[in-house]
Each structure stands twice: as C-alpha cells, then as structure tokens.
Amino acid sequence: MKSLDSDKKAGKSEAVEEATANDNNGFFKDNAKIDFSNVKVEPLFEEEVDFDTFSKSDFRAVKVKECVAVPKSKKLLQFTLDDGTGTDRTILSGIHSYYEPEELVGKTLIAITNLPPRKMMGIESCGMLLSAVNNLKDSEDEELHLLMVDNHIPAGAKLY
C-alpha cells in the first residue's frame, strides 16, 4: 500500500541521489565506470593467522589534521592525525609518489595504532596507514590507494 505522499518522497529521493552523486570528494566512483581489466591481483597468503593474533591488532579511523612532505625524503609523508584520544598521533608513510600532502588533509583514513613506534628519518612513526596496492598486467607499475572511509565516521572509531 502506498502512502499519500510517496510520489513526493520518491521525487525528493531521486533529486538527493542526483545532487550527491558527484559529491564524493573525488575518490568514490561507480565500479561500472572503472576499468579493472588491466589489474593483476597478487595471490592470497597461504599461511593462516589465528583469531587471537588478529584480534590483537587495533584498527582505528583517523582524521588527517595535517600532512607534509618529510624534508630530505622523496617518499615519506608525515601525517598528524586525530585518533580520538585527544592527543595527536604522528604516522609516516612512503606514499608521496601517489599523493600530494594537501589533498589528504581532512580525509578519514584507517590506521593500525598498536604497532611499536619506529623511527624513520629521525621522526617517530606511531602506527601504519592502510592502503590497497595492485600491479598492472604486463607492467612493472603498481597503483596504491590509501583506504579512505566516509567522513561521518568519527576519529577513534574501532574497526572489527
């Protein structure tokens, strides 16, 4: 049974969908518009990880407050992140050949936050940002895509 205003709601819904279809910060595209035919996927690991080991990993949503190129490094970007704790977290990532620092400010990313700190170029990195990497068929080239999630997810949200 249709409600009396269902036609009005349908019209609004279509208008909202149309208005927001291109409002995606440039990183969400319809899969039908992306050509994956030239992508070579690496085989899955055969070694299994037991659940207890996996569950010790702390994956969190983090908001990029600042991102700068690390001086004297061609690869490293230094991220200042809001991880929901009230204290800024610094993570370094070797992705400068794929991203410019200014395009990442304000994005919501996924990080593993309980890795031991590691010094790179004299700066302590406290975690790791997650990315998806794939190689192109018949090529040495690879693509890297930093995992970005909906900005409605708050800093510090735990992933399960």
C-alpha positions in Angstrom: 0.0 0.0 0.0 1.4 3.5 -1.0 1.3 6.4 1.4 -0.3 9.6 0.1 3.0 11.4 -0.2 5.0 8.5 -1.6 5.3 10.2 -5.0 6.6 13.4 -3.4 9.2 11.4 -1.4 10.3 9.5 -4.5 10.9 12.7 -6.3 12.9 14.1 -3.4 14.9 10.9 -3.1 15.9 11.0 -6.8 16.8 14.6 -6.5 19.0 14.0 -3.5 20.7 11.0 -5.2 21.4 13.1 -8.3 22.7 16.0 -6.2 25.0 13.8 -4.2 26.2 11.5 -6.9 29.2 13.7 -7.6 29.7 14.9 -4.0 32.2 12.2 -3.1 35.5 14.1 -2.5 36.7 12.7 -5.8 37.6 9.2 -4.5 34.4 7.2 -4.8 33.4 6.2 -8.4 30.8 3.9 -9.7 32.5 0.5 -10.3 30.9 0.3 -13.7 32.9 3.4 -14.7 36.3 1.9 -13.7 38.2 -0.5 -15.9 39.7 -3.3 -13.8 40.7 -5.5 -16.8 44.3 -4.5 -16.7 44.7 -5.2 -12.9 46.9 -8.2 -11.8 45.9 -9.4 -8.3 48.5 -10.9 -6.1 47.8 -14.4 -4.7 46.3 -14.6 -1.2 48.6 -15.7 1.6 48.5 -19.4 2.2 49.7 -19.0 5.8 46.8 -18.5 8.2 46.7 -16.2 11.2 44.8 -17.4 14.2 42.0 -15.3 15.5 43.7 -14.4 18.8 46.7 -12.9 16.9 44.4 -11.0 14.5 42.3 -9.7 17.4 45.3 -8.0 19.0 45.5 -5.6 16.0 43.9 -2.2 16.8 42.4 -0.7 13.6 41.0 2.8 14.0 39.5 5.5 11.9 41.8 8.6 12.0 41.3 12.1 10.7 44.1 13.8 8.9 44.8 17.2 10.6 48.0 17.9 8.8 50.1 16.2 6.2 53.6 17.4 5.0 56.4 16.0 2.9 59.3 14.9 5.1 62.4 17.0 4.3 65.2 15.1 2.5 62.9 12.2 1.6 61.4 11.6 -1.8 58.8 9.0 -0.5 57.7 9.9 3.0 54.7 11.9 4.1 54.3 12.9 7.8 50.7 12.8 9.0 49.4 14.5 12.1 46.3 12.5 13.0 43.3 12.8 15.3 42.8 9.2 16.6 40.1 10.1 19.1 42.3 10.1 22.2 42.8 13.9 22.4 46.5 13.6 21.6 47.8 14.0 18.1 49.3 10.9 16.5 52.2 11.0 14.0 52.5 8.4 11.3 54.9 8.4 8.4 54.0 6.7 5.2 56.0 6.2 2.0 53.3 7.2 -0.4 54.4 10.6 -1.7 54.7 9.3 -5.2 51.0 8.6 -5.1 49.6 11.5 -3.2 50.3 15.2 -2.6 50.1 16.1 1.1 47.5 18.9 0.7 44.9 16.5 -0.9 44.9 14.3 2.2 44.1 16.9 4.8 40.6 16.4 6.2 40.3 12.8 5.0 39.3 9.9 7.2 41.7 7.0 6.9 42.3 3.7 8.6 45.3 3.0 10.7 46.7 0.2 12.8 47.5 2.0 16.1 49.2 -0.5 18.3 52.4 -1.2 16.3 55.6 -0.4 18.2 56.9 3.1 17.4 59.5 3.2 14.6 61.9 6.0 13.7 62.2 7.0 10.1 64.4 9.9 9.0 64.7 10.8 12.7 60.9 11.0 13.2 59.0 8.5 15.3 56.1 6.9 13.5 53.4 5.5 15.7 51.3 3.2 13.6 50.6 2.4 9.9 48.1 3.7 7.5 46.3 1.0 5.4 46.5 1.0 1.6 45.4 -1.2 -1.2 48.1 -2.0 -3.8 47.7 -3.7 -7.1 50.0 -4.2 -10.1 49.0 -3.6 -13.7 49.2 -6.6 -16.1 52.2 -6.6 -18.5 53.8 -3.8 -16.5 56.1 -3.1 -13.6 53.8 -0.3 -12.5 51.7 -0.5 -9.4 48.8 1.5 -8.1 48.4 2.4 -4.4 45.1 3.6 -2.9 45.1 4.8 0.6 42.0 3.4 2.4 39.6 6.4 2.8 36.3 6.0 4.5 33.2 8.1 5.0 33.9 11.3 6.8 30.9 10.7 9.0 32.9 8.0 10.9 34.4 9.7 14.0 38.1 9.7 14.8 38.9 6.8 17.1 36.1 4.5 15.8 37.3 0.9 16.2 37.1 -1.4 13.2 36.1 -5.0 13.8 
